[in-house]
Amino acid sequence: MPRRIIIDFDAEPDERALIHRVRNFGEDLFRACREDGWAEISLDEMDRATNQLIVKVGSARRERRIAAMIEALLARHFFTGKARLSHVRES
C-alpha cells in the first residue's frame, strides 16, 4: 500500500530564507527520489513549498529506507532538529 512521508519545517524569523532553503532541499530530494525509483515528489508542489514537502513512497517495505534518505538530506541541508517527518498511509 502506498504511503506518504510529510516533512514539516519549523518557522524561522526570516520566512523568505526558509522558503529558499526548503526549495533547495526539495530539489536535492527530487533528484534522490528519482534515482531511488521507489519515491517521488511533485515538482509543482516543491515549487510552491513554504514549510512542508510531501514524498510519496511506492511501497510500505521501502518507507524506512526512504525516511533514512530524507533524514540524511535534512542533515546535509542543516535542517536537523528543525524538521519533522510524519508517516501517512494512503487509502
C-alpha atoms as one frame of an Amber mdcrd trajectory, in Angstrom:
protein
   0.000   0.000   0.000   1.431   3.419  -0.947   2.459   5.779   1.805   3.414
   9.391   2.177   6.117  10.981   4.269   5.317  14.559   5.204   8.219  16.844
   6.067   7.264  19.833   8.224   9.836  22.591   8.685   9.963  24.823  11.774
   9.355  28.525  11.212  12.351  30.844  11.051  12.487  34.592  11.714  13.291
  35.243   8.044  10.461  33.485   6.192  11.978  34.188   2.757  15.207  32.473
   3.755  13.259  29.430   4.973  11.309  29.187   1.719  14.553  29.378  -0.272
  16.195  26.694   1.906  13.136  24.410   1.705  13.057  24.679  -2.082  16.789
  23.982  -2.376  16.317  20.949  -0.142  13.343  19.915  -2.290  15.457  19.979
  -5.440  18.019  17.640  -3.877  15.226  15.449  -2.549  13.638  15.304  -6.007
  16.920  14.082  -7.521  17.380  11.488  -4.759  13.820  10.205  -5.213  14.250
   9.991  -8.975  17.473   7.998  -8.566  15.885   5.706  -5.968  12.819   4.900
  -8.045  10.614   4.000  -5.046   9.716   7.542  -4.007   8.553  10.679  -5.749
   7.902  14.316  -5.021   5.864  16.615  -7.223   7.856  19.404  -8.867   4.783
  21.646  -8.756   4.342  21.120  -5.010   8.047  21.647  -4.471   7.972  24.973
  -6.361   5.066  26.159  -4.173   6.504  24.828  -0.913   6.871  27.169   2.032
   7.162  24.978   5.134   6.094  21.469   4.088   7.005  18.840   1.491   5.253
  15.551   0.753   7.074  12.481  -0.531   5.074   9.593  -1.970   6.585   6.189
  -1.247   5.620   3.421  -3.655   5.993   0.542  -1.210   5.473   0.273   2.544
   8.534  -2.002   2.672  10.698   0.860   1.410   9.317   3.513   3.755  12.020
   3.171   6.418  14.830   3.356   3.846  13.288   6.441   2.198  12.881   8.099
   5.619  16.576   7.472   6.324  17.483   9.026   2.967  15.361  12.080   3.820
  16.994  12.376   7.266  20.444  12.301   5.653  19.447  15.052   3.214  17.978
  17.110   6.062  21.314  16.876   7.870  23.207  17.888   4.731  20.984  20.987
   4.456  21.328  21.844   8.177  17.680  21.056   8.982  18.458  18.523  11.722
  16.159  19.340  14.639  14.301  21.900  12.515  12.120  19.484  10.543   9.826
  16.612  11.467   8.765  13.585   9.457   5.230  12.181   9.631   4.247   8.875
   8.043   0.776   8.621   6.491  -0.817   5.607   4.851  -2.836   6.384   1.712
  -6.195   4.715   1.349
